[in-house]
């Protein structure tokens, strides 16, 4: 009777397990690259929306939290955190982003990165030639979600410059970088 020996069967099972592990590992790598690419794309869209907001109101949104930024970009908040009712022009199509709450109009809603955490926005002013120049930094905490506290600074000599050498920021994804 011709058949497979126990050793041959175990060898085939081992080979299938190794090949399965390679496929799963490759799929994880593809997912990680896709999430990073999505974050870069969303950051580019959000950066353009913030620039459009500046064109409309003359300055970048001076928001300090993710919910305020969302309300600003959806037209529900104007300069000096003023609530606009009825809402003004929307600078993003909120339905194209992952949100904390499914309802776009939910209070406290925020834009979420591909890893399920809010995007970070820092409005800053920097002294340039004797006057203050506004700017912003927009970024994702990346796959690990870790961000160095109070980085980038909102004022001072290093305003708006993230500490890229900090271990917490190693996998962060910044707009424009």
Buried (B, 14 or more C-beta within 10 A) or exposed (E): EEEEEEEEEEEEEEEEEEEEEEEEEEEEEEEBEEBBEBBBEBBEBBBEBBEBBBEEBEEBBBBEEBBBBBBBBBBBBBBEEEEBEEBBEEBBEBEEBEBBEEEBEEEEBBBBBBBEBBBBBBBBBBEEEEEEEBBBBBBBBBBEBBBBEEBBBBEEEEBBBBBEEBEBBEBBBBBEE
